[in-house]
């Protein structure tokens, strides 16, 4: 019974996420913050990529977002840009976290 209810919650959340639009680097801000909150406030970049891919398959499987930009997939490049252009300047992420780790302020 509990697992069925839990599965329903996941499906409802996934439906909501599928409706999110990603057109700009700013659109990645809230999903990244949510991922970090769910992972206890900090995570390795690889974990962020994996979580984002699981939560937003509409982006990951979209041909536009899968083009190579700056030697990486566009959606991954935008996640990194979001960190340096928005999250750190707005004081949402620590500047001095261990290399490869993203940590909420």
Secondary structure as UniProt FT lines:
FT   HELIX           2..18
FT   HELIX           25..28
FT   HELIX           29..38
FT   TURN            39..41
FT   STRAND          42..44
FT   HELIX           45..55
FT   HELIX           57..60
FT   TURN            63..66
FT   STRAND          68..69
FT   TURN            70..71
FT   STRAND          72..73
FT   HELIX           74..82
FT   HELIX           83..87
FT   TURN            88..91
FT   TURN            99..100
FT   STRAND          101..104
//
